[in-house]
Each structure stands twice: as C-alpha cells, then as structure tokens.
Amino acid sequence: MHRVAVLAYDTVVAAELAMVVQVFATANHCADAAFYEVGVAGAAGSVVTASVPGPSPAHIPSPAHVPSYTLGPDRSLAWAVPADTVVVPAHGSFLDPPPDAVRAALLTAHGRGARLASLCVGSFVLASTGVLDGRPATTHWYWADEFAVRFPAVDVQREKLFVGRDGVYTSAGITAALDLALNLVEQDLGAATAAATARFLVAPMRREGGQAQFIEYDVPGRADALSDTLRWAEEHLADDLSVADLSAHANMAPRTFTRHFRAGVGTTPVDWLLRTRVRRAKELLERTTWSIDRIAAETGFRSTVTFRHHFGRLVRVTPARYRRTFGSA
C-alpha cells in the first residue's frame, strides 16, 4: 500500500488539505482497490486552520469574519517519515520558518526516497529544507517574487501550474493543487484511473503542468470562448483539426486566437493538440484492446508512424510497451 502523509500544523489552509485527501481517496474508489493509505500527519492536539495563506495584500481587506476552525491530525509526524508520498499544503505562516519537527520529518523522508509535493505556498516550506535547490519549482503567482528572493538557488518557474523532477513536485494555487494531485495519481495508477478520478470529482478537464496559472483577457467573454473550444477539441480529436478550425470555433481570427491561447494555456494550439492526443491515446491503451492503428486514427494522428513517433517522444516508451505496463483491458 502506498502511504500518503499530508502535513498539517497551525494555519494550514483547510481547502488544500481536504482536496488532496479527497483526490487520493477517490482514486482508491475509482481503481476499486486500496492502493493509497492517506493520513493527516501533525503534532498531537488540534490545528487551527486558515482561509488564505500569509498576510493579506495591502489592496485586499482582511475582514474579521473570515472563518477559521480547528481540526485534529489523525497521524503523528513520525508516521510521515516512512511515507511514500509526503504532501505539504499551504500554511498561513509560510513566511516564517516551519517547525523544526516538520523540517526534520521532510528531510528524513526525502533522504529515504519519499516523493515530496507542495501545494501553493507550501513550496516555501520545501525550499526552506534545501530540497528544491537546483530544481525547477513554482508557487502561487502572487508570492513568486518573494519566493525567488528568499531562495535564489531554486529555479523559479512563475507561470507553471505545477512542475517536478526526481520525485520533488511543487504546484501553484488551490486549483493547481488539484491538477498536481491528479498528475500524481496518473503516475501511480495510470491515465484511466486519473481521468475517472477527475470525472468522479466533477473536476474540470485535467490541465498540463506547463499551462499558465491564470488567463489574462482584454476582451470580455473570451475566457468562456476559449474553454468551450478546448472542450470541443477534446471531443473531436479524431478529426483533422487545425488552428483555423479552433479559431473559427472560438469566433476569433487565427492570429488573435493563437495569442489568447498562448496567454491562457501557456503553449501553442498545435502543441496542446498533440499532447492532448497523446494523453487520450494513453487512456485508450490502458482501457481497450484496440489495435495501435485504430488508436492512432481515433486520436487524430494521420498515420501510425506519426503516432508512434510523437508518443515515444513525449512518453519515452513505445505504445506497445506502455500498454504492457499499464493496460487493464
């Protein structure tokens, strides 16, 4: 069983804590197996939660009626040390050094090979241990500059939803924590289970880590147009879609569409289509016994040779080998 320890101490952001626990628990349900053992790990006693990480920015009022409440961790910090995955949600006190016991638990877990993941400004906690030195990392966009100043040895990638390397992952704000958690489920249990988990949670379509943290639009209504076009494209992957087709669906000129797409998604329409087709192909390889030729056609690749080339480039294995490893059909 894969042990997931979610760290909680005073001022933990309850929404992130609950979200990541829910994702791994739902993955068990969708996989119809107790793959994950999930526990909230912290010091004995109750923990006061926070609604927003850190001090309020000057332009945002901090009303006294913003609620907080207490919760009790169901595991000790010692339980987290031998965990397979240790998750650090945001804490309101992230600008202060983490408790010594938390820092020691993270370093010991990392030293024995545990996968570490931070959510939002939980990245400040990971960075304070030194495990992010020399690695790419992201955090909530509002605090990215502060993060870069405090931790100059970290390769700060401000725009990313989530990023990771060699078992250490960081994500941006609250909804990006959901994206990272689903990505970790996909690593562990495959694309089919991750997609089923997202559907069960009624979550938006899974986003790639390289997408931008937020979308800036100078024309009202364009965010909805772009979202509708992304959904439409995912439903028509077998078609020979072009940038002109996508821009026409969004009712934009191709150049305008490409500019808004790059701002909102963080990549080009062509690259997004390619990666979305490969992700869909992974799901079909896992869940069906369809031939490689049929999967190539169903996912919009013009030939099986082209499909094998792009699949191998992005996934680093052949479609056949991927099916042997993750196929359940």
C-alpha positions in Angstrom: 0.0 0.0 0.0 1.3 3.5 -0.9 1.3 5.7 2.1 0.4 9.4 1.6 1.1 11.7 4.5 -0.5 15.2 4.3 1.3 17.5 6.8 -0.9 19.8 9.0 0.2 22.3 11.6 -1.3 25.6 12.8 -2.6 27.8 10.0 -2.9 25.0 7.4 -5.2 26.0 4.5 -8.0 23.6 5.1 -9.3 23.6 1.5 -6.0 22.3 0.2 -5.6 19.7 2.9 -9.1 18.4 2.2 -8.7 18.5 -1.5 -5.6 16.3 -1.7 -7.0 13.8 0.8 -10.2 13.6 -1.3 -8.3 13.0 -4.6 -6.3 10.1 -3.3 -9.3 8.6 -1.5 -11.4 8.9 -4.7 -8.6 7.3 -6.7 -8.9 4.2 -4.5 -12.6 4.2 -5.2 -12.1 4.5 -9.0 -9.4 1.9 -9.0 -11.6 -0.4 -6.9 -8.5 -1.1 -4.7 -7.0 0.2 -1.5 -3.8 1.5 -3.2 -3.4 4.6 -1.1 -3.3 4.8 2.7 -3.9 8.5 3.4 -3.3 10.2 6.7 -3.2 13.8 8.0 0.1 14.0 10.0 0.9 16.5 12.6 1.7 17.2 16.2 -0.6 15.9 18.9 -3.6 18.1 19.5 -5.8 20.4 17.4 -4.7 22.5 14.5 -6.1 26.0 13.7 -6.9 26.4 10.0 -6.5 29.4 7.8 -8.6 30.5 4.8 -5.9 32.4 3.0 -2.1 31.8 3.1 0.0 34.6 4.6 -0.7 38.2 5.4 -3.4 39.8 3.3 -2.0 42.0 0.5 -2.5 45.7 1.1 -5.2 46.1 -1.5 -7.3 43.2 -0.2 -9.2 43.8 3.1 -8.8 41.2 5.8 -12.3 41.1 7.5 -12.6 39.8 11.0 -15.4 37.4 9.9 -13.1 35.2 7.7 -13.7 31.9 9.4 -11.1 29.5 10.9 -11.7 26.3 12.8 -9.7 23.5 14.4 -9.1 20.0 13.2 -7.1 17.1 14.7 -4.4 15.2 12.7 -5.1 11.5 12.7 -1.4 10.6 12.4 1.8 11.7 14.1 4.7 13.4 12.3 6.7 10.2 12.8 4.1 8.4 10.7 5.1 10.7 7.8 8.8 9.7 7.8 8.4 6.3 6.2 5.6 7.5 3.8 5.9 7.0 0.1 4.5 10.5 -0.6 4.6 13.5 1.7 2.3 16.5 0.8 2.8 20.0 2.2 -0.3 22.1 1.8 -0.2 25.9 2.2 0.0 27.3 5.7 -0.7 30.8 6.7 2.6 31.1 8.5 4.7 30.2 5.4 6.8 33.3 5.6 8.2 32.0 8.9 10.5 29.0 9.2 8.5 25.8 9.6 8.6 24.0 12.9 11.8 22.1 13.5 9.9 18.8 13.7 8.3 19.4 10.3 11.6 20.3 8.7 13.3 17.2 10.2 10.4 14.9 9.0 10.7 16.2 5.4 14.4 15.8 5.3 14.3 12.3 6.7 11.5 11.3 4.3 13.3 12.8 1.3 16.6 11.1 2.4 14.9 7.7 2.3 13.4 8.3 -1.1 9.9 9.6 -0.4 8.1 11.6 -3.1 7.6 15.2 -1.9 4.9 17.6 -3.1 4.0 21.1 -2.0 0.7 22.9 -2.7 0.6 26.6 -3.3 2.9 28.4 -0.9 3.8 25.1 0.8 6.7 25.5 -1.6 8.3 27.9 0.9 8.4 25.0 3.4 10.1 22.6 1.0 12.5 25.3 -0.1 13.5 26.0 3.5 14.8 22.5 3.8 17.1 22.9 0.7 15.5 20.1 -1.3 14.5 22.5 -4.0 18.0 23.9 -4.5 18.9 23.5 -8.2 15.4 22.2 -9.1 12.6 23.8 -11.0 9.7 24.9 -8.7 6.6 27.0 -8.8 4.3 28.7 -6.2 1.3 31.0 -6.1 1.9 33.7 -8.6 1.4 36.5 -6.0 4.2 35.2 -3.9 6.6 34.1 -6.7 8.8 37.2 -6.5 9.2 36.8 -2.7 10.0 33.1 -3.2 12.7 33.9 -5.7 14.3 36.5 -3.4 14.3 34.1 -0.4 15.5 31.1 -2.3 17.9 32.2 -5.1 19.2 28.6 -5.6 15.8 27.5 -6.8 14.8 27.7 -10.5 11.5 29.5 -10.1 9.1 29.0 -12.9 6.4 31.5 -12.1 3.9 30.7 -14.8 3.7 26.9 -14.3 0.6 25.2 -12.8 2.9 22.5 -11.4 6.4 21.3 -12.0 8.6 18.5 -10.7 11.7 16.5 -11.1 13.3 13.4 -9.5 10.4 12.9 -7.0 10.0 16.5 -5.8 6.9 18.5 -7.0 5.5 21.9 -6.5 2.2 23.4 -7.6 0.6 26.9 -7.8 -2.6 28.0 -6.1 -5.5 25.9 -4.9 -6.9 24.6 -8.1 -3.4 23.8 -9.4 -3.1 21.6 -6.3 -5.9 19.5 -7.8 -4.0 19.3 -11.1 -0.9 18.1 -9.4 -2.7 15.5 -7.2 -4.4 14.1 -10.3 -1.0 14.0 -12.1 0.5 12.0 -9.2 -2.5 9.6 -9.4 -1.8 9.2 -13.1 1.9 8.4 -12.4 0.9 5.8 -9.9 -2.3 4.2 -11.4 -2.3 5.3 -15.0 -4.3 7.8 -17.1 -7.5 5.9 -17.0 -7.8 6.0 -13.2 -6.7 9.6 -13.1 -9.4 10.5 -15.7 -12.0 8.5 -13.7 -11.0 10.3 -10.5 -11.4 13.7 -12.2 -14.8 12.7 -13.5 -16.0 11.4 -10.2 -14.9 14.7 -8.5 -16.7 16.6 -11.3 -13.3 18.4 -11.8 -12.5 20.4 -14.9 -10.5 18.7 -17.6 -7.0 17.9 -16.5 -4.5 20.6 -17.3 -0.9 20.1 -18.2 1.7 21.5 -15.8 3.1 23.8 -18.3 -0.1 25.8 -18.6 -0.3 29.4 -17.3 -1.5 29.9 -13.8 -4.2 32.4 -14.9 -5.6 33.8 -18.1 -5.4 37.4 -18.9 -8.1 38.6 -21.4 -8.7 42.1 -22.7 -12.0 41.2 -24.3 -15.0 40.2 -22.1 -16.2 36.7 -22.7 -13.0 35.4 -24.3 -12.3 33.0 -21.4 -15.6 31.2 -21.9 -14.9 31.1 -25.7 -11.5 29.5 -25.1 -12.8 27.0 -22.6 -15.6 25.9 -24.9 -13.2 25.5 -27.7 -10.8 23.3 -25.6 -13.7 21.1 -24.6 -15.0 20.9 -28.2 -11.5 20.0 -29.4 -11.2 17.2 -26.9 -14.5 15.8 -28.2 -13.2 15.9 -31.8 -9.7 14.6 -31.5 -10.2 12.1 -34.3 -10.9 15.0 -36.7 -8.1 16.6 -38.7 -8.2 19.8 -36.6 -6.2 22.9 -37.5 -5.6 26.2 -35.8 -8.0 27.7 -38.3 -10.7 25.2 -37.1 -10.1 26.0 -33.4 -10.1 29.8 -34.0 -13.3 29.5 -36.1 -15.0 27.7 -33.2 -13.8 30.4 -30.8 -15.0 33.0 -33.3 -11.6 34.7 -33.4 -9.1 35.4 -36.1 -6.3 32.8 -36.2 -3.6 35.2 -35.0 -5.8 36.6 -32.2 -6.8 33.1 -31.2 -3.2 31.9 -31.0 -2.2 34.9 -28.9 -5.0 34.4 -26.4 -4.4 30.6 -26.4 -0.7 31.1 -25.5 -1.6 33.6 -22.8 -4.3 31.3 -21.3 -2.9 27.8 -21.8 0.8 28.5 -21.8 1.6 26.8 -25.0 0.7 26.9 -28.7 -2.6 25.3 -30.0 -0.5 22.8 -32.1 1.5 21.7 -29.0 -1.7 21.4 -26.9 -3.4 19.3 -29.5 -0.5 17.0 -29.8 -0.2 16.5 -26.0 -4.0 16.1 -25.6 -4.0 13.4 -28.4 -1.2 11.5 -26.7 -2.9 11.7 -23.3 -6.1 10.3 -24.9 -4.0 7.6 -26.6 -2.6 6.6 -23.2 -6.2 6.2 -21.8 -7.2 4.0 -24.8 -4.0 1.9 -24.5 -4.9 1.3 -20.8 -8.6 0.7 -21.2 -9.1 -1.0 -24.5 -7.8 -3.8 -26.7 -8.0 -1.7 -29.8 -5.1 -2.0 -32.3 -2.4 0.6 -32.4 -3.6 1.6 -35.9 -7.2 2.2 -34.6 -5.9 4.2 -31.6 -3.8 6.3 -33.9 -6.9 7.1 -36.0 -9.2 7.7 -33.0 -6.8 10.2 -31.6 -6.3 12.2 -34.8 -2.9 11.1 -36.0 -2.6 10.9 -39.7 -0.6 7.7 -39.7 0.5 5.1 -37.2 4.2 6.0 -37.9 3.4 9.6 -36.9 1.6 8.4 -33.8 4.5 6.1 -32.7 7.0 9.0 -33.2 5.1 11.5 -31.1 4.0 9.1 -28.4 7.6 7.9 -28.0 8.9 11.4 -27.9 6.5 12.6 -25.2 6.1 9.4 -23.1 9.6 7.9 -23.6 8.2 4.4 -24.4 6.5 2.8 -27.3 2.7 2.5 -27.3 3.0 -1.3 -27.1 5.3 -1.1 -24.1 3.1 1.4 -22.4 0.1 -1.0 -22.9 2.1 -3.9 -21.4 2.9 -1.8 -18.3 -0.4 -0.1 -17.7 -3.1 -1.9 -19.7 -6.0 -3.3 -17.8 -8.2 -4.5 -20.7 
